[in-house]
Amino acid sequence: MEKQRQKSGYQKRKINEAKQEKKSKPPPPKHSDGELHGESDNEEEMEEEDRQLESIPGEEDMPVPPPESVKSKYPTDIGHFPDVLDANLKRYIVSMGPCKPTGPFPRDNKQGRRCFSNQIRLETNYWRQVLDRLINVTLTLATTNMPFRGHRETIGKANSGNFLAIVELTAKYDPVLQDLIDRPAQSVKYLSPAIQNELIDILAKHVKNDILEKIRAAPFFSVIMDTTQDIAKIDQMSQVYRYVTVERDDNGVAINVKINESFLGFSEVTDSHAGELANDITASIERNGLQLSKCRGQGYDKIRPMTDGEKCPNIGPIYRPADVSKFYDIIEHVYVFFSHSIKRWAMLSKMICPTRWSSRYDAVVALRHRYSDIMKVLIKLSLTSQNKDERDEATAMKRSIEKFSFICTLVLQSKILEHTNVVSKLLQSQDADLGTAVKLLDVTIKELTTFRDSFEDAKRAAEGLSVKWGVNKNFEDVRQRKVKKHFEELSQDERLADPESYYRVQVFTACLDVVISQLAHRFTGLRATVNTFNVIQPDTLCNATDDELVLQANALVEKYKQDISLEFPMQLVSFRGCLRESIAKVKTIRELTHLLIVENRSISSSFSEVCTALLLFLTIPVTVASAERSFSKLKLIKTFLRSTMGQGRLSGLAILSIENARARQLHTKDLIEEFAERKARKVQL
């Protein structure tokens, strides 16, 4: 024990420090007999002192620290030591304690008051700049329907895709992206296809949420659904919602009434039965967080299983007589023939498109006005071409279109499409007014009915066209089919032997009858809707008496009890009395809505039920043209080279492409915050 007390002064100093610390503590409590609790005799104190001396290393046993550590403010900083530590250095680090700089430290209130340093601030700012650029690159590619990925997913390599190519190009003029590219191979760069999908999903989600907020704020909405098959043979259902919004300025003053038809993505259809389609549509509405009770209109456009539901009309191809189908086959053959050769195609400037009915009107008009030029080219090819197949095809085509019956059908179809094309373009607009559409349809039916009785006028127009090329003005004889007479039949079917009479009855009159009847039949629901809301038509408000207005208003209230109250008839009569002169100047219900809500907004609150009826009428869909237009985007996005695209990526890209105006108004800061939340590695418990 005596030998141990002869240890170094370093040990004695440690023992003295321990004794001083012990003296500074309060004395232990006393027992009832007055003795101190835990008091030890001298021998026990000496033994405890010896154990402490043995546990403390001497000065000769202390490890030698590196010179940089002795001079540094933080001697145990890992930067002062080699990568591999021996036992002596480890004991030194443990004896000196942790390397903790003095505070106080700045804290981030948004991150649970966790400390952060300037380095973290710089890193945060750097990655925000990187994400800002990547988001804009993603948005640019999505809104222009361009593919993202290439053959290789490595930046700097050929065929790496548009996304990496734009990043690499921008990096030449941007030091932020250049620093990102120069990072080591295994570093975080946010350039992978998975990050692209996340950015697309975030952008589409924000656009979709913006649309859904406006739909929820609208009093009513309508659904427009249509299906088609993509390049991968998957049925895609387009989801379009129609609603009306009142645009206001910064002061909350109404400045415009806008009709919206917004696209909310594609969904895969696995079963085309009516029950499953209805379930899919209902599930889509509920999944978007919308109230099904606010749905006031549906549009399905010739979806055959949905025969029990109301369809939106479409003025597409509405007749298929054999002679008319053959006529369009010849026209298509003409354009296909010329499109196979650059020289031949240079003579024509238009081509028939099978997906748009209006393009058929352009094709027929082009053929009618350039009939002589086409005949000249066909004759020249049939005589001078070195290719036998080309000569034979040109000869056969010339024989088909130089018939007088073909010219008469050309005049007939151009007359029909001349009237229906105007109505078709009106119905394709999302701002279409039902009342105006019905008026144009009535005019079209009236004109075609008059033309039905004007066969001689159509024949003279065809003769004038045939004179330019010297075509025979007589109809071609058609071989009569012989029908076997069965036993006990009293007479056979009477057949027209005269070629002109046959054409007039079987082609001209039959074609017009089908067109007129289909126009009247297809728009039956449209007419019924217009008749129901006839009471708010400007003409009715100007000409009807008070009793007639009240009677029709009560009928409207009876049909829409949950939307329009019993105060509507009296409010309508009062509204007519206050603004009679202004109502006489407007022509459509949309103009009437603008008159009440925008121009006379100070009194619009007094006619709340009238406003509700006007907005309800504008919410009802006219056609499903918006859903059909989305299919054009589908073909541009999901191409043959991108046929393996996932459903989520497809729907997101379609939303960004169709709703590109909304996508460009997004705030990048909000997008970065959501991306950071998805990538956060720490979760507050």
Beta strands, then each sheet from edge to edge (+ up, - down):
strand 1: 107-108
strand 2: 114-115
strand 3: 221-229
strand 4: 235-248
strand 5: 254-269
strand 6: 295-299
sheet 1: 1+ 2-
sheet 2: 5+ 4- 3+ 6+
end
